[in-house]
Amino acid sequence: MIHLVSRFCLPLSVRLRATARPALTLGLAWALGMHLVPAALAADPPALDTAKQLLREGRPGDAYDILESALASAPAGAEYHHLMGIAALDAGRPGLAVFALERALGLDPDALATRAELGRALLALGEPERAAVELQAVLVANPPAEVRGHVERLLARARDEARVATAERAPRTWSGYIEAELGHDSNFTSGPSTNQVALPAFGSAIFLIPTLATGQSGTFAGAGAGLYYQTRVSAFTHAFFGGNLRFSAFPSGTDWNTTTSQANAGLRWADATDEWMGTIYRYDNHIGSFHTDRIGGGLLRWQHVVSSSDRAGLFAQYSEADRPVDRRLDTRQTLLGLSWQHALGRADATLSFSAYAGREQDRQDNPLVARDLWGLRVGGDMALSGQLRLVGLLGYTRSQYDGVSFFFMDRRLDRRYDLSLSLPWQFARNWVVTPQLQHVRNDSNFPINDYDRTIASVAVRYAF
């Protein structure tokens, strides 16, 4: 079998004798091969020369045995492992080929020929989804036209096999959880730390803020549950719906017990390199006996596999918020954003980034609630052990409001900073305990909207 790298590594005269492909195509591939092949060792060891000769003679099994024996006595470079992978693959040992080619990529991550051969080996091993990721990464690097055509054919095959594998999987799944939580909230009212405010409209005279509108702290207990269902519509498409309900009890006398509910439904289309998801959702919040928030909207998201380590995405969101306690606060919001996710050189650590901008418009002729906003988020997720993970998030949102306040004689400007750290620990099958620390700093030029809030909590969840 004539594989990708033999077209580039072997002398042109040998390839002309070994294959019936047109000489012009082989010549172009050989001439451009320097861009696709791992850098050779300064001096090929004898085993490497012998293995190349055995491959030319159609004896890949013998070539692999020679290389494996020599490897035990001395370290080798990327080309050595690369050739071992080719020999193993052509000898019908795809598992050994994947192992060798992954070692070669670890030494030379930019070697497109090695990545292409890894895709071919993964396909032979029966892992078409992983094969498609590697082959797509080769195409993204813009290889020569004749190489592109061969990789595209392999990629099409990988996607076809991935589609079949997806179709054979269980078409319907139910999942859910129940959870209990205990914590302390330094400011569950999200109010200012002082009960006095100076109002410029009245010559900076001092006015008192009602106690329940200032920052209140206390210990809380919470409970929640959620249920999620997914079903396959076609080989690439899944439909899903789900919801959750949560209740948090705060100190008696504050009347701040909170109940939230959320429901969503949507469609997800995904192949080996792209994913589209559309979701509609509904969120409700009650504080005490008051229905404070009712939000409904939709989200459209696209993600694309850029390489084996990176995924890029775009998203758009639209929502309408009703505030039954005061309809003058009703708004509609539109957001557009982009995202990036990167694997940090290991399968158990990822770094994510997103940026967004949008507009929240008043619906009841109240420009004081209309605003332009933009923000950034950076997150990380890393396994500390087989059962313990570290998850972190940093966020920043800037909001510039439209209307000029009569009392403060200015337009409101908020800068919000978010920090979250958690340590999910799966201490038993289906059981996870999560200590979490969250901090919010809302820096506002309106004193009544300027606050700090810190929440320390521990949640225990049973998932099924």
N, C-alpha and C positions, 0 to 999 in steps of 0.2 A: 504493500500500500504506500502510495506517495503522500507523505504528510507535509504539513506546512513548513516545518523548519528544514527538512531535508532539501527542500527547494532552494533554501538560502544558504545552508551550511556546506553542502558538498560541492566539489568543483564542477564547473559547467560541463566539462567533457563527460564526467561520470553520469550527470543527470541526463544528458542527451542520449546516452546508451541505455539508461534505466527506464525511460518513459517515452511515450509517443506524443507528448504534448508539443505544440508548435515551438520551434526554436526561439522565435521572437519573444513569446510570452515568458519562456524560461530565462531568456537573457535579461529581460527587464526585471524579473523577480530577483535574479542573482545580483544584478547591478544595484538594486535598491535594498538588498538584504541587510546591509550594514545598519539600517535604521530599525531593524526588527529583531536582530539576534543579540543575545547577551554578549557582553564584552568577553573575548577569549582570554584564557590565561596567557601570561607572558611566554611560557614554554609549555606546550602540551605534554602531560606525562605519557609514558608509553601506553598505559591502559587506555587513554583517551584516543590515541591513534589507532590502537587495535580495535576498539569498539566501533569507531567510524568505519573501518574497513569491513568489519562483520556486518554492519548495517547496510553497506553498499552491496554485500553479498546476499542480503536477505536473510540474515541469521540474527534477529533481534534478541532471542532468548540467550544466545551465547554472549552477545554484546552486553546484556544486562548483568550476566554472571561475572564477566570480566570486571566491569565497573564496580559492582558490589564488593568483590573480593579486594580490589585495590583501595576502596574507600575505607576499609577497616584499618589500614596501615598509615594513612595520611589524610589530612583535611583537604577538601576540594572547594573549588569556586562555583559560581553560578552556572557556567557552561557545563561543568561536569554533571551536576544534578539535572540540568536541562536534558542532557543526552541520556542520562539514566531514565528519565521520565519517558522519553521517546521510545527507548528500547523496551521498557516495560509495557507501554501501551501497544506497540506493534507485536509484542509477544503474547498479548491477550491477558495482561495483568493490570487492569485499570486502577485497582486500589493502590498498588505500588507506584503506578505512574503518577497519581494524584499526590501522593506523599512526596515523591521526588521533585515534582514540578512546583509544589508549594514551597519546598526548601529553596529551590532556585529563585523563586519570586521574592522570598525573604532576603536573599542576597542582592538581588537586582530587581526592585519593584517596577522599574520602567521598561522591562523587557517584554515587548508586545508579543513576540513569537512564543515566549514561554507562556504568557497568559492565554494565547490562542490554543496552544496545545493542552493547557489545563482545562479549557472549555471542552475540548474534544474528549479528554480523559473523563471528565465528569459526565459527559453525555454517555460514554461507554459504560460508566459505573451505574447508570440509572438515576442520575440526579440532574434532570433537565433544567430545573429552576436555577440552581447554582451555575450550571453551564451557561445559561443565557446571560447571567450577570457578567461573567468573565468575557464572553464574546462581545457583548454590548460595549464593554470597556475598551476592547480593541478597536471597534468601529468609531468610538468617540475620539480616539487618537488619530483618526484620519490616515489609515495605512494606504499604500499604493493601490491603484484601481484593481489590479488582478488579485491582490490579496484580499481586498474588500469583498470581491465577489464570492470567494471561497468562504470567508467568514460569515457573510450574509446567508449563504446556503446552510451552513451549520447552525446559525442562529434561528433560521426558520424551522429547522428540524427540532431544535431544542424547545422552541415555543409550542410546536405541535405536540411534542411528547409531554410538555408541562400541562397543556390543555387536557390531554387524555388522563394524566395523573390526577388533575384536579377533579375531573368528572367522576373518577373512581372513588373519591373520598366520601366520607359520610356527608350526606346532603343537608342534614338538619342538626342543629345543636342548641341546647338550652344551657344557660349558665346563670349564676346568681351569687348573692352573698348576704350575710347578716353581720352586723357590726355593733360593737359597744365602744364608747369613748369616754374618757375622763380627762379634764384639763383645766387650765386657768387662763382667763382672758383679761388682759390688763385694761381693755377699753372696748367692751362689747357693744357700746352705743356709738362708737366711732365719733365721739364728741371731743371738744377742746379740753385742755387740762385746767382751764380757768373758768370761773362762773361770771366773769366780768368782761365786757367788751366796750371799747371806745368807738363811737359812731361819728365819723367826720361830718355827716349831714347835720349833726346837732352840736357842732363845735367841739368834737371829740369828747363829748360828755360820756360818762361811764354808765352803762346799763347792765342789769343783772340777767344772766342766762338761766332759764329754769334748770333745776338740778338734773332731771332726767335727760336733758339735752347736752349735758357735759359728760366728760369721760367717766364711765363707771367700770369698776373691775370686779371680778368674782370668779369662783370656781363653777364649772358647769359639767353636766353629765349628758351624754348623747347616745342615741340609738338610731340605727338605719338599716335599710334593706334594699336590695336591687335585684332585678330580673332582666335577662337579656336573651333574645332568640335570634338565630340566624338560619337562613335556608338558602340553598343554591338554586338560582333561577336558570342559569346556563353554565357552561364550562368556565366562563370568566366572570360571571355576575352573581352576586349574592344580595339578598334582601335581608334587612334586619330591623328590629324594633326592640325597645326596652324602656325601662324607667326605674326610678329610685325614689324613696321617701325617707326623710330624716327629721328627727326631733331633738332639740337641745333645750335642756332645762337650766335656767340661771337662778341666782339667789332669789328667795321669796321676797315679795314686796316691790320688785323692779318691774314686774309685768313685761318681761322681755323674753319669755319662752318663745322659741323660734321653731316653726315647722316649714320645711321646704320640700317641694316635689318637682321632679323633672321627668319628662318623657321625650323620646325621640324615635324617629323611623327614617329609613333611607335605603339607598342602593349603593353597592360598591362593585366596581369593575376593575379587575387587575389581571395583568399577565406578568411575565418575568421582569419587565422593565418599567411599566407604567401602572399607575393606580389612579382611578377617578372615584370620588365619593361625593354623593349628594345627601344631605340630611335636613330634615325639618325637626324643630324642637319646640317645647313649651316648658316654661319655668314659672313656678309660683312660690311666693314667700309670704308667710304670715308671722307677725310679731304680736304676741298676746292675742287679742281679739281682732286685730286690724289686718286686713289684706293689703300689704304694702306694695307688692310687685307682682305683675303678671306680664311675662315677656314671651313672645313667640317670634320665630324667625326661621331662617334657613342658612345652611353652609354648603359651599361647593369647594372641593379641594382636589388638586392634582399633584401627584408626586412622581418623580422620574428617577430611575437608578442611573446615576452618572458613572459610577464605578463600583467595584466591589466594596468600597469603604464609604461612598458618599451617595446621598439622596438629596435632590433639590425639589422644591415644591412652590406652588402658588395657591392662594386661597382667597375667597370672597365671602362675606357674611352680611346678611341683612336681618334686622330685627325691629320689632315695634314693642315699646314698653308702655304699659298702662300702670298708673299709680292710683288705685281706687281711693286711697286716703286723701289725695289732692290731685284732681285731674289736670291742674295747671302744670304738673310735672311730667305729663305724657310726652314721649319723644319717639323718634324713629332713627335708627343708626345704620350706617353703611361703612364697612371696613374692607380694605384690600391689603393683602400682605404676601410676603414670601418667606420661605423657610429653607433651612439647610441642616442636614444631619450627617455626622461624620463618626465612623468607628475609629477609636483611638489605637489602632494597631493590634487590638485584641478583641475577641468576640464578646467579651463581657464588659465593655466600656464604650459609651457613646457620648458625644457632645452635640447639642442642638442649638440652633439660632433661629430667631424669627424677628421680622420687622413688619410693622403695619402702620397704616394711616387711615383716617376716616373722618366722617362727619356725623354728628348727632344733631338732629333738627327738632325744634319744638313743634308740637302738634296742636297746641292751644294758645297760639299767639303770645308766647312767653319767652322772649329772647334770652332771659336769664339762665335757661336750662340748655340752650343751643350752644354747641361747641365744636371746634376743630380739635382733633387729637392725633397723636402719633406715639408709637412706642417701640421698645426693643425688649426681647427676652433671650436669655442664655440659660440653658439647662444642661445638666450632666447626670449620668447614671452609670454607676460602676459597682461591680461585684467585689465585695471584700472577702467573701468566702462562698462556699456552695449554697449557703442559706441566708447570708446577710448582704444587703445592698446599701449603697449610699446614693441618695437622690437629692439633687440640689437645683434651685431655680433663682435667678436674678432677673428682675423686671423693672422697667422704667416707662412711665406714661406721662406725657405732657398734654394738658388740656387748656385751651384758651377759649373762654366763653364769650358770647356775643354781646349781651346786654350790659349796660352800665347800671350798677346797683344804686338805688336812691340813697340807701343808708351809708354805703362805703364810698360812693362817688367815684367808682372805678369799675373796670372789667375784671372779672374773676380769672385768676391764673393758678392752676394747680400743677404741681410736679409730684407724682407719686412714685415711691420706690418700694419694691417688694422683694423680700428674701424668704426662702423656704428651704429647710433642710430636714430630711427624714431618713430613718434607718429601718426599712422593712426587713423583718426577720421571720423566715418561715421555720418555726420551731417544731412543726409536725405537719403531717400530710393535711392539706387544705386549710391549715391554720397559719395566720400571719399576725404578728404583733408589730405595730409601727409607732415608735416614738417620733414626734415631729415638733419642730420649732418654726414658727412663722412670725415675721415682723413686717409691718406696714408703716411707712412714713409718708404722710400726705402734707407736702409743703405748699401752703396756700397763702395768697396775699389777703384773703378774708379770714380773720381770726376764728370765726365760728366753724370754718372748714379745715382748720389746721390741727392735725392730731397725729399721735403715735399710737400704735397698737401692736402688742406682742401676745401671741398665743402659744402656750406650751401644752402638749397633749400626748396621750397614749391611746391608741385604738387597737382593739383586738377584732380580727375579722375571720369568719369562716366562709370559705368560697366553695361552691359546688357546681 
